[in-house]
C-alpha cells in the first residue's frame, strides 16, 4: 500500500464530499507518482574493460553481487509454453523486491524463451537496480558435449540469436553466457572447446550487427581443477589469425565453485588462494557464476566466504552469484516459494543479507588502469598444461550453412524487448520471515543506478512482527476499491500521456 496522509486529520473542516475527493485524489497522485518513478529508474549499461565490468556512465567498476535465479529449476522450463521465469510480472515484482532488500545487483537466469514477453520483468529488475546475465541455451537446445558438431546447426543459432533479440534492448542486460559446464572432464575437453569459441564468435557477430551497444559474451565453467586453468587459458587468449577468430575469445569467465563448505572453512582450506593465483594474470573479468556449498546439510549456510570473495585478497575477481534464489530438491534455496504465491525466507537469506551488509561497496567499485588495460595473450599450445589431454586445436569451426546470412539479415520475426513503465511496485503476495512472521510493506524501491548492500534499495526490514503465521494461508488485501468518476478519467489521461511519452 502507498502511504498517504490522513485526510480527516489534515482537513477537519472539510465537507464530506470534499473529504472524499481529497482522499481519492491523494491516492491517485501517490499511485501516479509510483508509476512515473518506476518508469524513470534504471541501471546504466556495462562494458568490459580489461579484467573489469565497468558502468558506462559513472566509469565505476561493477562488482557482481548476485544470485542465480531459476524458480522451479530446470525441469520447470517448457519450450512449448512460451513462458519462462521472466514472463510473469507479478512474480518478478515479488522476487525483485526480496532480492533488492538482500542487496543484490545481478541475477543469472538459465532458461528463457526467445518468444516470450519479458518487458515487464526486465523493467522491474531494471527499476530495482538489478542486472541480468542470461544463458542463451536451454535443456533442449544446447551444444551436445558428446558430439558438439551435430548440435552446432543453423536452427540452434536461430534459437540463441532469438535470445539476443529478446534481451538486447534492456539496459540491465549485463551479459550472455554462451554455454555452461560443457567441459566437465578431460574427455569433453578435447572436441568441445573450439565449438564454445565458435558460438561466442557467432553471438558477438550477431550482437555487432543487430544491437545498438556491445553486450559481453562468455562461458560458465565447472570447477574441475584438472581442466579449469586450461579452459580459462584456451577461452581468454587472442587468435590474431583473423578478426572473426579473435571475436571467438571470451569476454569474461564464470566459475561454478562449491569448495567453501561450512563455517569452519577458510580462504586457504577452500582453495580460494589457489584460484586467486590461477587467475592472477587474467585479461578478462573472472567471477563465481555459482557458489554456496550446502554442506553440512540440514543447516542454514553462513556464507562467511562472502568476506573473502569481496575482500582485499580477491578484488582481482569480479564477485559472484549465490546458488540459488528458490528452494528446489537440491536444497540450495534462499527462500521457499509456496503454491499460493507467498514466500517464506530461509535462514540462508538472513545470513547472506548479514554478510552483504558488511561489504565495503566503495572498495568494490574502485578500479585501476592496470585492470582496465590488460591485453590477452596470443593463442598457442604453450598456454596449456603439457600432457593434460586438453585440446591444443585453436581452429574455430566454420559456421553452418546459412549462418552468415542469418547474422547479416537477422532472424525472422524477432521478439524485441523494450523497457516499459512498471506501474505499482508494491508486492501483492504475502511474505514471511524465517520465523514464519508476516513481513509488511514489501515493495521495489526505484533506483537510478545499480542496487548495493546498504543502499536505498535495501532500506526497510525483512523481519516480520507479531506471532508466526502459516505461509500456506491466503489472505486478500485490504485495498480500497476506486469508484468511477471524473478523477478516474483524469488519471487515465495522465497515465496514457506518461506511457506515450515513454
Beta strands, then each sheet from edge to edge (+ up, - down):
strand 1: 46-49
strand 2: 52-55
strand 3: 64-68
strand 4: 106-109
strand 5: 131-135
strand 6: 173-180
strand 7: 216-222
strand 8: 252-257
strand 9: 285-291
strand 10: 319-322
strand 11: 335-337
strand 12: 343-345
strand 13: 431-432
strand 14: 438-439
sheet 1: 1+ 2-
sheet 2: 3+ 4+ 5+ 6+ 7+ 8+ 9+ 10+ 3+
sheet 3: 11+ 12- 13- 14+
end
